[in-house]
Amino acid sequence: MTLRRVYQIFACCLLLEVAGFVLWNRDLLYLRQPAQALATEPAGTFAAHASGALARKRLTASHLDRIAETAGQLHLSGLEIEALERQAQRSPHDGRVQLRLADALRRGGDYQRAERIYLELLRNLPESQP
């Protein structure tokens, strides 16, 4: 086998590897765009990619944040709530995530859960010094 043939086989394998990576991770690659750019896409396109990403067991905080932010802009409360719930599970003591989740629940019509989170956040506020 010549060296040229080895290079050709290597290039072919590399191309297959890259194609497989892109196909397997197309939803995550799509979500690497800024939220403002994603919000200009049709809601169905975003929802399909976001749902595919949320079906994965492991997502980065960046992906969850991008899904929540874009879903909020597109008024897709189900996706927004799901992404924020996953973020809240990862960071249960992050008040910003809890507040965003409560706001999303309120906008989605789940007033009881939103109220519980708001009250819990208020209980955990540090006492102000006189």
Buried (B, 14 or more C-beta within 10 A) or exposed (E): EEEEEEEEEEEEEEEEEEEEEEEEBEBBEBBEBEBEEBBEBEBEEBBEBBBBBBEEEEBEEEBBBBBBBBBBBBEBBEBBBBBBBBBBEEEEEBEEBBBBBBBBBBBBEBEEBBEEBBEEBEEEEEEEEE
